[in-house]
Amino acid sequence: MSALIAALSNRYGLPTVSAASLEAFLTPAEGESRHALLFFTGDPAERADSGDVAVVLPELLAAFPGRLRAAVVAREAEADLKARFGVKVLPTLVATRGADVVAVMPRIRDWSDYLETIAAALAADAPALDVADRPRVEFTHSSGEAN
């Protein structure tokens, strides 16, 4: 885990969720927002923009105070959870309303794109995405080195 991703827990107190703890996280405690961001990091050694997204995530929470919660998806749970949340590229931020996916934001983006996408996802009438109908294309990364 990179220092930037570790800082999300150490400095900002974001939990890391596993497949077993995900449902509990998606069910907000009294007074918590129903909306959350799930951070699928991928391997930071292979995906340099994972660190960029890790830097942006606390800023996004600050831009929408009290309207979002966030968690990092445990690396060992990513493969099992990607299809459920429509994740095709790593890193990705997934905006949820309860267990419903309302936005999928792959890779690093322009700040204005994050703000527009999240504001739309937070709207009361934001439709849940049918991630099962999303395109079935997946991009993988190869370092070209022999394993």
Sequence and secondary structure as in RCSB ss.txt:
>XXXX:A:sequence
MSALIAALSNRYGLPTVSAASLEAFLTPAEGESRHALLFFTGDPAERADSGDVAVVLPELLAAFPGRLRAAVVAR
EAEADLKARFGVKVLPTLVATRGADVVAVMPRIRDWSDYLETIAAALAADAPALDVADRPRVEFTHSSGEAN
>XXXX:A:secstr
  HHHHHHHHTT   EE TTTHHHHHS  TTS SEEEEEE   TTT THHHHHHHHHHHHHHHSTTT EEEEE H
HHHHHHHHHHT  SSSEEEEEETTEEEEEEES   HHHHHHHHHHHHSTT     GGGS             
